[in-house]
Amino acid sequence: MAVAAFRIVRLGLAAPGVKSALALFAVQLALNLLWTTIFFQLQMRGLAFLEIIVLLAMIYLTTAAFFRLDAIAGWLMVPYGVWVAFAAVLNLTIWLMNR
């Protein structure tokens, strides 16, 4: 993730689309932190699942924005998206099994 963001920053903030791509990156990063807090600290598994779905959408938007600017940066975001999708399945399973 950091290398992907670095590749986008390296294009220069004046380049078209860079600021919006980095804003998306910042939002998904904040949502990642929020999910961790909701799931682990607050132990609100249902709310965490809803939040991780929003996080996945933001990762998708960020990845798409990165691809438009730099294909390598886009590809570097793909494993993160796959990992969070897997975490969403685990989150849902844990929530449903412990209701």
Contact map, one row per residue, 1 for C-alpha under 8 A:
111110000000000000000000000000000000000000000000000000000000000000000000000110010000000000000000000
111111000000000000000000000000000000000000000000000000000000000000000000000000000000000000000000000
111111100000000000000000000000000000000000000000000000000000000000000000100100000000000000000000000
111111110000000000000000000000000000000000000000000000000000000001000001110110000000000000000000000
111111111000000000000100100000000000000000000000000000000000000000000000100000000000000000000000000
011111111100000000000000000000000000000000000000000000000000000000000000000000000000000000000000000
001111111110000000000000000000000000000000000000000000000000000000000100100000000000000000000000000
000111111111000001001100000000000000000000000000000000000000000001001100100000000000000000000000000
000011111111100001000100000000000000000000000000000000000000000000000000000000000000000000000000000
000001111111000000000000000000000000000000000000000000000000000000000000000000000000000000000000000
000000111111101001000000000000000000000000000000000000000000000000000000000000000000000000000000000
000000011111111001000000000000000000000000000000000000000000000000000000000000000000000000000000000
000000001011111101100000000000000000000000000000000000000000000000000000000000000000000000000000000
000000000001111101100000000000000000000000000000000000000000000000000000000000000000000000000000000
000000000011111111000000000000000000000000000000000000000000000000000000000000000000000000000000000
000000000000111111100000000000000000000000000000000000000000000000000000000000000000000000000000000
000000000000001111111000000000000000000000000000000000000000000010001000000000000000000000000000000
000000011011111111111100000000000000000000000000000000000000000000001000000000000000000000000000000
000000000000110111111110000000000000000000000000000000000000000000000000000000000000000000000000000
000000000000000011111111000000000000000000000000000000000000000000000000000000000000000000000000000
000000010000000011111111100000000000000000000000000000000000010011000000000000000000000000000000000
000010011000000001111111110000000000000000000000000000000000010000000000000000000000000000000000000
000000000000000000111111111000000000000000000000000000000000000000000000000000000000000000000000000
000000000000000000011111111100000000000000000000000000000100110000000000000000000000000000000000000
000010000000000000001111111110000000000000000000000000000010010000000000000000000000000000000000000
000000000000000000000111111111000000000000000000000000000000000000000000000000000000000000000000000
000000000000000000000011111111100000000000000000000000000100000000000000000000000000000000000000000
000000000000000000000001111111110000000000000000000000100110010000000000000000000000000000000000000
000000000000000000000000111111111000000000000000000000000000000000000000000000000000000000000000000
000000000000000000000000011111111100000000000000000000000000000000000000000000000000000000000000000
000000000000000000000000001111111110000000000000001100100000000000000000000000000000000000000000000
000000000000000000000000000111111111000000000000000100100000000000000000000000000000000000000000000
000000000000000000000000000011111111100000000000000000000000000000000000000000000000000000000000000
000000000000000000000000000001111111110000000000000000000000000000000000000000000000000000000000000
000000000000000000000000000000111111111000000001001100000000000000000000000000000000000000000000000
000000000000000000000000000000011111111110000000000000000000000000000000000000000000000000000000000
000000000000000000000000000000001111111111000000000000000000000000000000000000000000000000000000000
000000000000000000000000000000000111111111111011000000000000000000000000000000000000000000000000000
000000000000000000000000000000000011111111111001000000000000000000000000000000000000000000000000000
000000000000000000000000000000000001111111100000000000000000000000000000000000000000000000000000000
000000000000000000000000000000000001111111100000000000000000000000000000000000000000000000000000000
000000000000000000000000000000000000111111110000000000000000000000000000000000000000000000000000000
000000000000000000000000000000000000011111111000000000000000000000000000000000000000000000000000000
000000000000000000000000000000000000011001111111000000000000000000000000000000000000000000000000000
000000000000000000000000000000000000011000111111100000000000000000000000000000000000000000110110000
000000000000000000000000000000000000000000011111110000000000000000000000000000000000000000010010000
000000000000000000000000000000000000010000011111111000000000000000000000000000000000000000000000000
000000000000000000000000000000000010011000011111111100000000000000000000000000000000000000100000000
000000000000000000000000000000000000000000001111111110000000000000000000000000000000000100110000000
000000000000000000000000000000000000000000000111111111000000000000000000000000000000000000000000000
000000000000000000000000000000100010000000000011111111100000000000000000000000000000000000000000000
000000000000000000000000000000110010000000000001111111110000000000000000000000000001000100000000000
000000000000000000000000000000000000000000000000111111111000000000000000000000000000000100000000000
000000000000000000000000000000000000000000000000011111111100000000000000000000000000000000000000000
000000000000000000000000000100110000000000000000001111111110000000000000000000000000000000000000000
000000000000000000000000000000000000000000000000000111111111000000000000000000001001100000000000000
000000000000000000000000000000000000000000000000000011111111100000000000000000000000000000000000000
000000000000000000000001001100000000000000000000000001111111110000000000000000000000000000000000000
000000000000000000000000100100000000000000000000000000111111111000000000000010001000000000000000000
000000000000000000000000000000000000000000000000000000011111111100000000000000001000000000000000000
000000000000000000000001000000000000000000000000000000001111111110000000000000000000000000000000000
000000000000000000001101100100000000000000000000000000000111111111000000000000000000000000000000000
000000000000000000000000000000000000000000000000000000000011111111100000111011000000000000000000000
000000000000000000000000000000000000000000000000000000000001111111110000010000000000000000000000000
000000000000000010001000000000000000000000000000000000000000111111111000010000000000000000000000000
000100010000000000001000000000000000000000000000000000000000011111111110110000000000000000000000000
000000000000000000000000000000000000000000000000000000000000001111111111111000000000000000000000000
000000000000000000000000000000000000000000000000000000000000000111111110010000000000000000000000000
000000010000000011000000000000000000000000000000000000000000000011111110000000000000000000000000000
000000110000000000000000000000000000000000000000000000000000000001111111110000000000000000000000000
000000000000000000000000000000000000000000000000000000000000000001111111111000000000000000000000000
000100000000000000000000000000000000000000000000000000000000000000100111111100000000000000000000000
001110110000000000000000000000000000000000000000000000000000001001100111111110000000000000000000000
000100000000000000000000000000000000000000000000000000000000001111110111111111000000000000000000000
000000000000000000000000000000000000000000000000000000000000001000100011111111100000000000000000000
101100000000000000000000000000000000000000000000000000000000000000000001111111110000000000000000000
100100000000000000000000000000000000000000000000000000000010001000000000111111111000000000000000000
000000000000000000000000000000000000000000000000000000000000001000000000011111111100000000000000000
000000000000000000000000000000000000000000000000000000000000000000000000001111111110000000000000000
100000000000000000000000000000000000000000000000000000000000000000000000000111111111000000000000000
000000000000000000000000000000000000000000000000000000010011000000000000000011111111100000000000000
000000000000000000000000000000000000000000000000000000000000000000000000000001111111110000000000000
000000000000000000000000000000000000000000000000000000000000000000000000000000111111111000000000000
000000000000000000000000000000000000000000000000000100010000000000000000000000011111111100000000000
000000000000000000000000000000000000000000000000000000010000000000000000000000001111111110000000000
000000000000000000000000000000000000000000000000000000000000000000000000000000000111111111000000000
000000000000000000000000000000000000000000000000000000000000000000000000000000000011111111100000000
000000000000000000000000000000000000000000000000100110000000000000000000000000000001111111110000000
000000000000000000000000000000000000000000000000000000000000000000000000000000000000111111111000000
000000000000000000000000000000000000000000000000000000000000000000000000000000000000011111111100000
000000000000000000000000000000000000000000001001100000000000000000000000000000000000001111111110000
000000000000000000000000000000000000000000001100100000000000000000000000000000000000000111111111000
000000000000000000000000000000000000000000000000000000000000000000000000000000000000000011111111100
000000000000000000000000000000000000000000001000000000000000000000000000000000000000000001111111110
000000000000000000000000000000000000000000001100000000000000000000000000000000000000000000111111111
000000000000000000000000000000000000000000000000000000000000000000000000000000000000000000011111111
000000000000000000000000000000000000000000000000000000000000000000000000000000000000000000001111111
000000000000000000000000000000000000000000000000000000000000000000000000000000000000000000000111111
000000000000000000000000000000000000000000000000000000000000000000000000000000000000000000000011111
